[in-house]
């Protein structure tokens, strides 16, 4: 199996979807649970799943979508060098 970087492609798909009102998540579960993805997407066993992107219309009312993570501000652990404010 030849692996290659799909970061830029995944990013482009996510941006295009967002532009059309779809939410996206680049999802490692599609790789670790590939038997489910293969069955649902009808992907044959002789094809390699390189990445998965979940898509759907965002539901701001869904409780999991209201979770806010407490995080340290960037200024506590990042130093930007060579960038003007």
C-alpha positions as CSV (number, residue, x, y, z in Angstrom):
1,X,0.0,0.0,0.0
2,X,1.3,3.4,-1.0
3,X,0.4,6.1,1.5
4,X,0.4,9.8,0.6
5,X,-0.5,13.0,2.3
6,X,-4.2,13.9,2.0
7,X,-4.1,16.9,4.3
8,X,-4.5,19.6,1.6
9,X,-7.2,17.5,-0.1
10,X,-9.1,16.9,3.1
11,X,-8.8,20.6,4.0
12,X,-10.2,21.6,0.6
13,X,-13.1,19.2,0.9
14,X,-14.0,20.6,4.4
15,X,-13.8,24.2,3.2
16,X,-16.0,23.5,0.1
17,X,-18.5,21.7,2.3
18,X,-18.6,24.5,4.9
19,X,-19.1,27.0,2.0
20,X,-22.3,25.0,1.2
21,X,-23.6,24.9,4.8
22,X,-22.2,21.5,5.7
23,X,-20.3,20.7,8.9
24,X,-17.3,18.3,8.6
25,X,-15.0,16.3,10.9
26,X,-11.9,14.6,9.6
27,X,-12.4,11.3,11.3
28,X,-9.9,8.6,12.3
29,X,-12.8,6.4,13.3
30,X,-13.4,5.6,9.7
31,X,-9.9,4.0,9.5
32,X,-10.1,2.2,12.9
33,X,-13.7,1.0,12.2
34,X,-13.1,0.4,8.4
35,X,-15.5,-2.6,8.3
36,X,-18.4,-0.3,9.0
37,X,-17.3,2.3,6.5
38,X,-16.7,-0.4,3.9
39,X,-20.2,-1.8,4.4
40,X,-22.0,1.6,4.4
41,X,-20.0,3.1,1.5
42,X,-19.7,-0.2,-0.4
43,X,-15.9,0.0,-0.6
44,X,-14.4,-3.3,-1.7
45,X,-11.7,-5.0,0.4
46,X,-9.1,-4.5,-2.3
47,X,-9.3,-0.7,-2.0
48,X,-7.5,1.2,0.8
49,X,-9.4,3.8,2.9
50,X,-6.9,6.6,3.3
51,X,-9.1,9.1,5.2
52,X,-12.7,9.7,6.2
53,X,-14.6,13.0,6.4
54,X,-17.9,13.0,8.2
55,X,-20.3,15.5,6.8
56,X,-23.7,16.8,7.8
57,X,-25.8,19.8,8.5
58,X,-24.9,21.3,11.9
59,X,-27.5,21.2,14.6
60,X,-26.8,23.9,17.2
61,X,-29.5,22.6,19.4
62,X,-27.8,19.2,19.9
63,X,-26.4,19.1,23.5
64,X,-22.9,17.9,22.4
65,X,-22.6,20.9,20.2
66,X,-22.8,23.3,23.1
67,X,-19.9,21.9,25.0
68,X,-17.2,24.5,25.6
69,X,-13.7,23.3,26.5
70,X,-11.7,25.3,29.1
71,X,-8.3,26.0,27.6
72,X,-5.2,28.0,28.5
73,X,-4.8,31.1,26.4
74,X,-2.2,30.9,23.7
75,X,-0.1,33.5,25.4
76,X,0.6,31.0,28.2
77,X,2.5,28.6,25.9
78,X,3.1,30.1,22.5
79,X,5.6,32.7,21.5
80,X,5.3,34.2,18.0
81,X,8.6,35.4,16.5
82,X,8.7,37.6,13.4
83,X,4.9,38.5,13.2
84,X,3.6,41.9,13.8
85,X,0.5,42.5,15.9
